[in-house]
């Protein structure tokens, strides 16, 4: 496949194009390895177990801004 030049696009236009390309894919078109599936399961289990220990993102950002 020949390389396609995108230098004529601004960074924002390239980011928009990436988004459009990503959204054009169906979930079954994106390969996921077994290791990635295992990691997703591990993270979901951790989330379910530790759900009450989380903090709201706005609270964390406010802490950073105070420092």
C-alpha positions as CSV (number, residue, x, y, z in Angstrom):
1,X,0.0,0.0,0.0
2,X,1.4,3.4,-0.9
3,X,1.9,6.0,1.7
4,X,-0.7,8.8,1.9
5,X,0.6,12.3,2.6
6,X,-1.3,14.2,5.2
7,X,1.0,17.1,5.7
8,X,-1.4,19.5,4.1
9,X,-3.9,18.9,6.9
10,X,-3.6,20.8,10.2
11,X,-3.0,18.8,13.4
12,X,-6.7,19.2,14.3
13,X,-7.8,18.0,10.9
14,X,-5.6,15.0,11.2
15,X,-7.0,14.2,14.6
16,X,-10.5,14.6,13.3
17,X,-9.6,12.2,10.5
18,X,-8.3,9.7,13.0
19,X,-11.6,9.9,14.8
20,X,-13.6,9.4,11.7
21,X,-11.5,6.4,10.7
22,X,-11.9,4.9,14.2
23,X,-15.6,5.4,14.2
24,X,-15.9,3.7,10.8
25,X,-14.7,0.4,12.3
26,X,-17.1,-2.2,13.7
27,X,-16.1,-3.7,17.1
28,X,-15.4,-7.1,15.5
29,X,-12.9,-5.4,13.0
30,X,-10.6,-4.4,15.9
31,X,-8.4,-7.3,16.9
32,X,-8.0,-7.9,20.7
33,X,-5.4,-10.3,21.9
34,X,-6.1,-12.8,24.7
35,X,-3.7,-10.9,26.9
36,X,-5.8,-7.7,26.4
37,X,-9.0,-9.6,27.1
38,X,-7.5,-10.9,30.3
39,X,-6.4,-7.4,31.4
40,X,-9.9,-6.0,30.7
41,X,-11.4,-8.8,32.9
42,X,-8.8,-8.0,35.6
43,X,-9.6,-4.3,35.6
44,X,-13.3,-4.9,35.6
45,X,-13.0,-7.2,38.6
46,X,-10.9,-4.5,40.4
47,X,-13.4,-1.9,39.6
48,X,-16.3,-4.0,41.0
49,X,-14.3,-4.8,44.1
50,X,-13.0,-1.2,44.8
51,X,-15.8,0.9,43.4
52,X,-16.3,2.7,46.7
53,X,-12.7,3.8,46.9
54,X,-12.8,5.9,43.8
55,X,-12.9,9.7,43.6
56,X,-14.7,12.0,41.3
57,X,-12.4,13.4,38.6
58,X,-13.5,17.0,39.4
59,X,-12.4,16.5,43.0
60,X,-9.0,15.2,41.9
61,X,-8.5,18.1,39.5
62,X,-9.4,20.6,42.3
63,X,-6.8,19.0,44.5
64,X,-4.2,19.4,41.8
65,X,-5.1,23.1,41.3
66,X,-4.8,23.8,45.1
67,X,-1.3,22.4,45.2
